Amino acid sequence: MLQLNGIVGGSKPIQLKPGQSIDVQTIVIDVPNGKKLVLKSLNFLLSNDAFVFKVEALPSTGTFIARGGSGDLQPNKVLFNNKTGDGVRIFLNISVINKAKNTRTLDRNSCWLLKLARV
């Protein structure tokens, strides 16, 4: 089991225009051959209900999107299934998207906790 937590941080809030996205964290995870990278649980708190929390495993197409600005979820979502015959390095990218029709502010104390497994 892997845990990943983060906070927006910085010296001032971030203004996001309608439809604008911002990457807030990217890490590298190695997935051995024959294993899956699974998002077991997600707990997040963003400063506005219009924000969407997005987790992507790149370069694969595995994506999980949570709406509503906050949540304590157990998606059990497969983000990557390694059937390549070799170990693969995945870039796990976390971003926030403003789905409102006006500019919203992402506070510095917006945060998240992900629990992931290689199974």
C-alpha positions in Angstrom: 0.0 0.0 0.0 1.2 3.5 -0.9 0.0 6.7 0.6 0.3 10.1 -1.0 -0.8 13.3 0.6 -0.4 16.9 -0.5 -1.4 20.5 0.1 -1.6 23.3 -2.4 0.6 25.5 -0.3 2.4 28.5 -1.7 2.3 32.1 -0.6 -1.1 33.1 -1.9 -4.4 31.5 -3.2 -4.6 30.5 -6.8 -7.2 32.1 -9.1 -8.7 29.6 -11.6 -10.7 30.9 -14.5 -13.8 28.9 -15.8 -12.6 25.6 -17.2 -9.0 26.2 -16.1 -7.0 23.4 -14.7 -3.8 23.4 -12.5 -1.5 20.5 -11.8 -0.9 20.4 -8.0 1.2 17.3 -7.6 3.1 14.8 -9.8 5.0 11.8 -8.6 6.6 8.7 -10.1 5.5 5.2 -9.3 7.0 2.0 -10.7 4.5 -0.7 -11.5 6.0 -4.2 -11.9 5.0 -6.4 -14.8 1.7 -8.2 -14.2 0.6 -5.7 -11.5 -2.1 -3.1 -11.4 -1.9 0.4 -9.9 -5.2 0.8 -8.0 -6.6 4.0 -6.3 -8.1 2.4 -3.2 -9.2 5.5 -1.4 -9.3 9.3 -1.7 -9.9 11.9 0.9 -9.8 15.5 -0.3 -10.9 19.0 0.7 -10.8 21.8 -1.9 -11.8 25.4 -1.1 -14.9 25.4 -3.4 -17.6 23.0 -4.5 -17.1 24.0 -8.1 -13.6 22.4 -8.1 -13.1 18.9 -9.6 -10.2 16.7 -8.3 -8.5 14.6 -11.0 -6.0 11.8 -10.6 -4.3 10.5 -13.8 -1.8 7.7 -14.4 0.3 8.9 -17.4 1.0 7.8 -20.1 -1.9 5.4 -19.7 -5.5 6.4 -19.9 -6.3 5.6 -16.3 -8.2 8.6 -14.7 -10.4 9.2 -11.7 -12.4 12.4 -11.3 -14.2 13.4 -8.1 -16.6 16.3 -8.1 -18.1 18.5 -5.4 -15.0 20.0 -3.7 -14.6 17.4 -1.0 -15.0 13.8 -0.3 -14.0 10.6 1.4 -14.2 8.0 -1.3 -13.2 4.3 -1.9 -13.2 4.2 -5.7 -11.1 1.0 -6.0 -10.2 2.3 -9.5 -7.6 0.6 -11.6 -5.4 3.4 -13.0 -2.9 1.2 -14.8 -2.7 -2.5 -15.6 0.8 -3.5 -16.6 0.7 -6.2 -19.2 3.8 -5.0 -21.1 6.1 -7.8 -20.0 8.4 -5.3 -18.2 8.3 -2.9 -15.3 6.7 0.5 -16.2 7.3 3.9 -14.6 4.0 5.8 -14.3 3.6 9.5 -13.6 0.8 10.0 -11.2 -0.6 13.5 -11.8 -3.1 15.3 -9.6 -4.9 18.4 -10.8 -7.8 20.6 -9.9 -10.2 22.0 -12.5 -12.6 24.9 -12.1 -16.0 23.7 -13.5 -17.8 27.0 -12.5 -18.8 29.7 -15.0 -16.8 32.3 -13.2 -13.3 32.6 -11.6 -12.8 30.8 -8.3 -10.0 30.8 -5.7 -8.1 27.6 -4.8 -6.9 28.2 -1.2 -3.4 27.3 -0.1 -4.8 24.9 2.6 -6.7 22.7 0.1 -5.4 19.1 0.6 -5.7 15.4 -0.3 -4.8 11.9 0.8 -4.7 9.0 -1.6 -4.1 5.3 -0.8 -2.9 3.3 -3.7 -1.9 -0.3 -4.1 0.1 -2.4 -6.6 -1.8 -5.6 -6.8 
